[in-house]
Every structure is written in C-alpha cells, then in structure tokens.
C-alpha cells in the first residue's frame, strides 16, 4: 500500500468526524489537555488486533531486517527522546548498532496509528528500538547518547513539540540495562543540578509492548528519504560526566 506523506513539522489535529462538534475554545482546551495528560484507562482508544499497515523488509540505511529474530549475543534497547525521526538517526550512525526502528510504546492502545498517537489518547511515547552488539558498543554508550541528545527535564515535551508522546523514556530489557539506567540517571541528575536545571522526568520501565510506526516514519531522515527533514532535539546542553 502507498503510505501517506508525513505531517510537517509534526502532529496536526485530525479532522473531527464525530459530527458532534465543539466551539473553538472548547476544542483547543480539550485537545490541549489530552496532549499533556496521560489518558485514564476508560479514555484510551481501543486500537485493533493487528497492524493496519505494511512495513519495509529492511533498514533503509543499514540494510538489516526491521523485524525478525535478533542475532545471537545481541541486545535490544528502547529510548524515547521526543521526535523519533532524529533519535533514530543518531543511533543508526553508531558503530555496533545492527538495526533501528521507530514506533510507539508505553501506552494502552494496541497497534495504534500515528494519527491516534497524536491525539494523546493512546498514552504512547515515540521511541526508537535499537538492536546492538554489546561487543561493539556498550549500553552505557547508548545511554550517553540518550542523555545528551534530548532534555530529560521537560516532562511531556521536547522544545516546541508538546504532548505525552514526546516524553523522555528508557525502557529496559535486561536487569543489567535497568541497573545502568538507574546509575546514569543519578550521575546525570547531579550534572543537571549543577547546571541549574530541574529534576529528570524520564519514564523508566521494563519494556512495554512495542508497536512499529508506519513505513514512512522508518529511517525518515535517511539520505535517500528526507536527509534535511525535521529534527528537533531540545538538548539540555550538559555533557554526560566521564
């Protein structure tokens, strides 16, 4: 199937097809609230039992599979750093990263679409899935990129990108990853505090279900796709110590 063009620069409100209608003030207030508060279970969109779109077979830059078994000895990590376009590019450029993909994680709607995530009613964060070879690149190095590439003190936003989908998140798949996330959080908090910044708001959880984003989002900033496309990362400007 042909994928629709990506919104620019980021989410725009989907058209109201309910027929109920609201006035402009009510509409902006209600939509703004859903964008900055995680939905209650009864508010969460129902989703669907299967993915409603197709995916490319291989990574547009690395040539490796987007799905399928992870090679023996490799690990998977998930990072939410605001807009997932630029986050993915930063990781596919690292030596030792075998494959990357973008998707939705941490919400309650199964197999969401981008438009649904943009309403704030799925509860998902935009994340990048990183498959890496620990003998080539360490998890602490992946975390260094994570901490330095966004501002983990901003809550439900990154720069001008406002909404729960842009929250900072580090989802672990092994006990070792969890320990490293917790240790580096403490280290980076001290550095942020010394720089006059506030508390880290990063969501740290065992990796929830990961749902791939639409094909046009995958490797969005690849040289063959949109190399000069939108890439907003509101770095705190603080180098990770060490």
N, C-alpha and C positions, 0 to 999 in steps of 0.2 A: 504494500500500500504506500501511497505517497504521503509523507509526513507534512503537516502544515508548517509554514515558516515560524520561527521563534519570535515571541514578542520582543519589542525593543523599547527601553533597555531591559526591563524585567517585567514582572507581573502587571497586567492590567485587569481591571474588573471584568469578569464575564458578563455577558448581557443577561438582563433579568427576563427569564422565560416563564416565570410563575404566573404572570397575569395579575398578581395581587397589587404590585406597585407600592412605592413609598414616596414621600416627598424628598427633595434633595438633601435637606438637613438630616432627616431620619436615616436616609440611605447612607450618608457619609459617616454618621455616628455609629450606626450598627456595623457597617463594614469595617471601620477603623477598630472597633472593639474586638471583632473576631480576628483581626490581624495581630493583635497584641496580647491576646489571652488564649491559652490552650483550651480547646473545647472540652466541655463535660461529655461523658460517655453518651448521653442522650442527644447531644448536639452533633456528634461525629457523623460524617457522611457514610452511607452504607458500603460503598465500594462494590466489588464484584469478585467472583470466584476465580477469575483468570485474567491474565494480562490482555488489555484490549488493543494492543498494537504489536508490531513486529520489531525485532532488533537486528542490527548488522551482526554478521557472524564474527567479525574480527575487529580488533582495535585499529582505528584509522591511522595511528602513528606507529605503534609497536608491532602490529601485525599478529598479535596474540589473541586467543579467544576472549570474548567478553563474558561468556558463560562456560559452564562445564567444570570438570574436576580441576582442583588446584594441584600443581605438581608436588610430588613428594618432597617434604622438607620445607616447603614454602608456607607462609602465613598470610592471613587476611586481616586488614585493619580498616576501620571506618572513621572518617573525620567529617564533621560539619563545621564549615568555616564561612558561612554566608553563601553568596552565589557560588554554585558548584562548578560553573564553567572554568573560572580561573584557578580554583582549588585543584581541579583535575590536572590542568596543565602543569602546575608546579610539581605534582607527583610523578607524572609520566616522564619528566625530564631527569629524574634521579636514577643514577646507576643502581642496579639491583631491583628496581621495580619492574615486575614482569607484565602486569596489566593493570589498568584502571577502568573504572566505570562510574557513572553518576546515577544517583537515584534518591529514593525517599525512605526515611527511616524514623522510628520513634513515635509514630502516630497510631491511630486506631482504625484507619480505613484500609481494607485490603485492596491491593492493586490500584492505587489512586492514579489519576491523570494529573498532568501539570496544572491544568485549569482548576482542578479540585484542590490541589495543594495550595494554590494561590488564594483561595477563599479563606484560608486559616481554619477550615472546618474538618481537616483530616488529622491535624496535630503533628504532621511530619516535619522533619528538618531536611533540607537539601544536604546530601552527603556525597562524598567520594569514597568508593570502595577501592582499596589498594591491595593488590596481591604482590608480595615481595619475597625475595630470597634473603633470609637473615644472615647468610654467609657473605652477602654482598653489601647489604645496607641494614643497619641496626634499627630496632624500633625507637630507641632514643633519638636517632637522627630523623626519623619520620615525625616524631613529636616536636623536635626543634623547628622543623618547617611549619608544623601546625601552629605552634605558639607564635612564631614570628610573622606569619603570613596573614593574621587577622587580629582583631582586638577582642580578646575574650572577656572584656568587662562590660560589654554593651547590652547584655540581655537579649531581647528579641529584635535585634537589628544588627546590621553592619553598614556603617556610613549612612547613605541615603536609602538603603534597602531596609524597609521596615516590615516586620512580621515575624511570627513564630517560626516560619520555615528558615529564617536566616540565623537562628540561634547557634551558638558555639556548642559543639558536641564531640565527645570522644567515646566511641563505643568499643569495648574490648571483647576479644575472642579467646584470650587465654589469661590465666592467672598472672603470668609474667607481664603481659600488657597492662593489666589493671594496676599492678604494683608500680610500673614505670609511669603510668598516667598520674597516679596519686603523688608519687615522689616529685615529678617535674612540675605538677601544679603548685606544690609548696614552694619549690625553688623559684618559679616564675612569679608567684604572688609576691615574694619578697622583693624581687626586682621591680615589679609594677608599683608596689607601695613606695619604694624608694624614689620612683619617678613621679610620685604624686597621683597615681591612678587608683581606681577603686578595686573592689573585690572581683575575683574571677567568677563568672556566671556559667561556666562550661557545664553542660549536662554529661555526667559520666555514668554509663550503664553497661551491663552486659549487652552485647549486640542484639538489638531487636530485629524483627523480620526486615529484610532489605528488599525493596521493590525497584527494579530498574526504571529509570526515566526513559522517555521517548527517544527514538533513534536520533532525532535532530539535536538532542542535548548531548549525546555521547561525543566526546572529543570535539566539543563545539568550537574550540579555538585552535584546532589543528591547522597546519599550513595549507591543506587542501580544502578547508572549510571556511572558517572566519578568523584568520590569524590576528586581525585588528579589531575583533569584536569586543563587546562589553566585558570588562574585567575589573570589578570593584572589590578591592580588599582593603578594609579600613584598619591597617596595621596600627598597633599601639606604639610603634616606633621604639620598642625596647628590645634589645638583643638578649637572647637567652643566655644566661651566665654559663661560663665554661667553654 
